[in-house]
Amino acid sequence: MDLALDLEPRTVMGRHVADLRRLGTIPAVLYGHLVAPAPLQCSRRTFERLYQRAGRARLVQIQVAGERTRRPVLIREVQVDPRSALVVHVDFFQVNLTERLTVDVPVVLTGEAPAVRLNLGELLHVVHTVQVSCLPSAIPGRLEVDVSHLAALDDEVRLREVALPEGVELVATVDPDELLVKVAASRVSAEPGEGEPAAATAPAEGAPAPA
């Protein structure tokens, strides 16, 4: 099912957008290659529900009021108020469906690592997004990394071991040998004598103090 969002042209600008936000409306802007920037607005509640599903790596079809056709876009930037945690502004990037583009795809771990289940170590998730190149219609929502075979300390998965969907390639600047996940030693407090000096022993009562 397509991810879709209805928007309206926005006439309120500058400091007056605060009035929109108080009414539960998010100011937005649409831009893209050979696309004139256009100020828009949409319901905050509707956008937040969509954003939970789409993130920044899935194609969204937006319908601007007064237009006959939908526009394919990516959610390029989301600004959040640090005090209220509410979305206050959104940038939409209109894509050309016939041109490849570069996107950051989230890396998601699946399965249970035997090494963690047996308390042999803890799972270290090193890389959380990977930059890939593909057509807009082929953007993967995520890259899944199966960790169910990680059974011993120092077992790992590198990027080259993850199968990319058809039509999806790593960008030239990404190293295929990049470490994605590893079983690392659990962080435990060192016992005295294992790298930590033992606490000094207090002198017995009546004994002379050290010089």
N, C-alpha and C positions, 0 to 999 in steps of 0.2 A: 504494500500500500504506500502511495506517495505521502511524503511529509509535506503538508501544505499549511500556508498561513495567509490570512487576509490582512491587508494593510490599507491605510488611507493616505492621500497626500497631506502633507503638514504645512500649515500656514503660520503657525506660532514659532517664533525664533528667539534666539538670545536668552536673556534672563527670564523671559516669560514661559519657557518650557517647564519651569518649576510648577506652574499651575497645572500643566498636563500630568506631571508625575503625581501630584496630589490627587488627581482624579483616576489614578490607576492606569494611565496611558504612558507608553514608552516612546520618546522621540527616537527616530532612526534615520539612517541615510543609506541610499542605494547608489553604488558606483560599480564600475567595471570597465573592461577594454572597449573603447568606442561607445561608452554609455555615459551620458551626461549625468552628473550627480543629482540625485533627487531626494529632497527631505520627505520623510514618511513618518507614520505613527501607527502603533498597534496596541492592543490590550496587553498589559503586563502579565496577567494571569494566563492568557492564551499562549503568549510567547514562552513563558517559563515552562509550561507543560511540553511545548514542542522542543525546547532546548534540551530538556532532560533526555529526549529520545534521539535528537539529531546531533547534538554536540557541534563541533566545528568540522567534522569530516564526512558529513552526509549531505547529499543534495536536497535542497528544500525548494518547493514550488510556491512562489508567492503570487498572490492575486491583488493587484493594486486597484482600488475602486475607480471605476470609470474606464479601465482598460479591458480589452476583449480577450487577451491571451495572458497566460501565466508566465512568469519569468523564473528560470532556473538559477538559484543562488546558493552560495555558501555563507554561513554565519561567520564572518571574518573576525569581528571583535565585539566583546560584550563588556560594558563598563558596569561595575557593581559598587554601590555605596558601601564603604567599609563599616559605617555605623549601623545602618539598617539591614545590610546584606540584600537589598533589593536592586534589581537591574534598573539602571538609569539611562542607558543609551546602547544602541545596537548598530553595527555596521554590517550591511549585506553586500556581498560581492557577486555581481551577475557574471555567469560563466558562459563561454561558447562551447556548446556540446560537441563540437568537432575538433576542439583543440585540447591537447594534453595540458595538465596543470600540476602543480606541486602542492601536496597537502601533508599535514602531520596527522598520522593515524595512531590512535591509542593502542598500546600493547597490553593485552589482558591475559592473566595467568589462569589456566584451567587445570582441573584435576588436583590430586593431593600427593605431595611428595612423600614417599616412604621415609626418607631421612628425617623429615620434620615430625611425622607421626611417631617415629621411634625415638624422638628426642636426641638424635645424633647431631643436629644443627638447626639453624633457622634459615628461612628462605630470604635471600637478598634480591629484591627486584631493582635492578640497576637502571634500566631504560624504560621509560613510561610512554614515549611516543617515538615513532619512526617516520622519517620523511620519504614519501614515495611520489612517483610520477605516473599519471594515468589519465584517461578520458574521464570527464565528470560523471558519466553514467557507470563507470567501473570503480568508483571510490569505495574501498572497503570500510565498513563501519568500525572495524577493529581488526587487529592481528592477534590471533589466539596462540598462546604458547603453552603446550602441554607439559606439565611438570611431574606427571605421574611416574616417570622413569628415573627421577633423581633420588637415588637410594643411599648415597654415601656422601661424606664430607667432601667438598670441593667439586662435586658433580655440577655441571653447568649447561646452559644452552646459549649458543651464539646465533647471531642474526642469520647466518648462512643456512642454519638448520631449519628455519621456518619457511614453509612453502607459501609463496605469494600467490594471490588469486590471478587468474588469467588476465593479461593486459596491464598488470601492475608491476612496476619496476622500482628498485631503489634509485634515488637520485645519485649523481656521480660523487657527491661529497660524503655519502654515507659509507662507512666501512663495513663490509659483510662480516668481518670477524668481530664486530662489536659484541661485547658481553651483554646479554639481556637479563639473565637470572642465574643465581649461583647458590649452592648450599654452603653457608658460612658457619664458622664456629659460633656457638651461642655466647652471648656476653654474660660472663659470670664474674663475681668478685674473686680476685686472686687470694689464695690462702697465704698466711705468713710463710715466708721461705720460698714462695714461688714468684719471685720477681719483686715482692714488696718487703721492705725491711721490717723486722719485728719491732714492736714497741719497746722502748727502753724500760728495763726493770727498775723499780724504785729501790733504793738501798734499804736494808733492814734497819729497824729501829735501833738507834745507838751506834750504827756503823758510821765510819767517817765518810763524808761526802767526797765524790771524785774530785781530783784536783782540776 
